[in-house]
């Protein structure tokens, strides 16, 4: 029996080629899922989110100080926290905690709390306590009748 010695460079090259060939199909699937040229979704809608304040799921926003947490969406994948600050003023923040990315709960008595590590934020999105000193990401709000538009 004759054993042929393989050089180190040749071995590494063969292993690398095998790795590329074995991961290529999965990589193509992931890359293809990132964009859909046939999608009818208007990409400009990703810059705004309209909230119908007359919808019962936003009933808490009828009262000053009322707050709702909105789940993940195309506008902000972490979701939003919206609070009514005055008769015609609203504030919207990303639910993503700037410390660990955990979803922040909606405001209660003017404070939003991260359930992961207890960081607290005021209605301006500023940290009150916790391991972070960064503000919540905020968005611009405008009201037209019963339509609240949140913009980036």
C-alpha positions in Angstrom: 0.0 0.0 0.0 1.4 3.3 -1.1 0.5 6.5 0.8 0.8 9.8 -1.1 1.5 12.8 1.1 -0.7 15.8 0.5 0.9 19.2 1.0 -0.6 21.6 3.6 -1.5 24.3 1.0 -3.2 21.8 -1.2 -5.2 20.3 1.7 -6.3 23.8 2.9 -7.3 24.7 -0.7 -9.4 21.6 -1.0 -11.1 22.1 2.3 -11.9 25.8 1.5 -13.3 24.8 -1.9 -15.5 22.2 -0.2 -16.8 24.7 2.3 -17.7 27.2 -0.4 -19.5 24.6 -2.5 -21.4 23.2 0.5 -22.6 26.7 1.7 -23.4 28.2 -1.7 -27.0 27.0 -2.0 -28.0 28.3 1.4 -26.3 31.6 0.8 -28.2 32.1 -2.5 -31.5 31.4 -0.7 -30.8 33.9 2.0 -29.7 36.6 -0.5 -32.7 36.0 -2.8 -35.0 36.4 0.2 -33.6 39.9 0.9 -35.3 41.4 -2.2 -38.3 40.7 -4.2 -38.4 42.6 -7.5 -42.1 41.5 -8.0 -43.1 43.0 -4.7 -46.0 45.5 -5.0 -45.1 47.2 -1.7 -44.4 50.9 -2.1 -40.9 51.4 -0.6 -41.7 55.0 0.3 -44.3 53.7 2.9 -41.3 52.5 4.9 -40.6 56.1 5.9 -44.1 56.7 7.4 -46.6 54.8 9.5 -50.2 55.8 9.6 -52.2 55.1 12.8 -56.0 55.4 12.7 -56.8 56.9 16.2 -60.4 55.9 15.8 -59.5 52.2 15.8 -60.4 50.6 19.1 -56.9 49.1 19.5 -55.5 52.6 19.9 -58.3 53.7 22.4 -55.6 54.4 25.1 -54.3 57.3 23.0 -57.6 59.2 23.5 -56.4 60.2 26.9 -53.5 62.5 27.6 -50.7 60.3 29.0 -52.2 57.2 27.3 -49.7 54.9 25.6 -49.8 51.9 23.3 -47.1 49.5 22.2 -47.2 48.4 18.6 -45.5 45.2 17.5 -42.9 44.7 14.8 -43.8 46.3 11.4 -42.1 47.5 8.2 -41.6 51.0 9.7 -39.6 49.7 12.7 -38.9 46.0 13.1 -38.7 46.4 16.9 -42.1 48.0 17.0 -43.2 51.4 18.5 -44.3 53.0 21.7 -46.7 55.8 21.1 -47.8 58.2 23.8 -50.3 61.1 23.8 -48.5 64.0 25.5 -51.1 66.7 25.1 -54.4 67.5 23.3 -52.7 67.6 19.8 -49.2 66.3 20.6 -47.9 62.7 20.4 -44.5 61.1 20.7 -43.3 57.8 19.1 -40.3 55.8 20.0 -38.7 52.5 18.9 -39.4 49.7 21.3 -35.7 48.6 21.0 -33.8 49.2 24.2 -30.6 51.0 23.4 -28.7 48.8 25.9 -29.6 45.3 24.8 -32.3 45.6 22.0 -35.0 44.1 24.2 -38.6 45.3 23.5 -39.5 48.1 25.8 -43.0 48.1 27.4 -45.5 50.9 26.8 -45.5 53.9 29.2 -47.2 53.5 32.5 -47.4 56.6 34.8 -45.0 58.4 32.4 -42.3 55.7 32.5 -41.4 52.9 30.0 -39.5 50.0 31.4 -37.2 47.5 29.7 -38.2 44.1 31.1 -34.8 42.7 30.5 -32.7 44.8 32.8 -35.1 47.4 34.3 -33.9 50.5 32.5 -36.5 53.3 32.8 -37.3 56.0 30.2 -39.3 59.1 30.5 -41.9 60.4 28.0 -39.1 62.2 26.1 -37.3 58.8 25.6 -34.5 59.9 27.9 -33.2 57.3 30.4 -34.2 57.8 34.0 -32.2 54.8 35.4 -30.6 51.6 34.3 -27.4 50.4 32.5 -28.0 52.8 29.5 -27.5 56.5 29.1 -28.8 56.5 25.5 -32.2 57.8 24.5 -34.8 55.7 22.8 -34.9 56.3 19.1 -37.6 58.8 18.5 -39.8 59.6 15.5 -41.8 62.7 14.3 -45.6 62.6 14.8 -48.2 64.7 13.0 -52.0 64.6 13.4 -54.6 65.2 10.7 -58.1 64.5 12.0 -58.1 61.0 13.4 -54.9 60.0 11.5 -51.6 60.0 13.3 -48.6 59.8 11.0 -45.3 58.7 12.4 -42.3 59.7 10.2 -38.6 58.9 10.2 
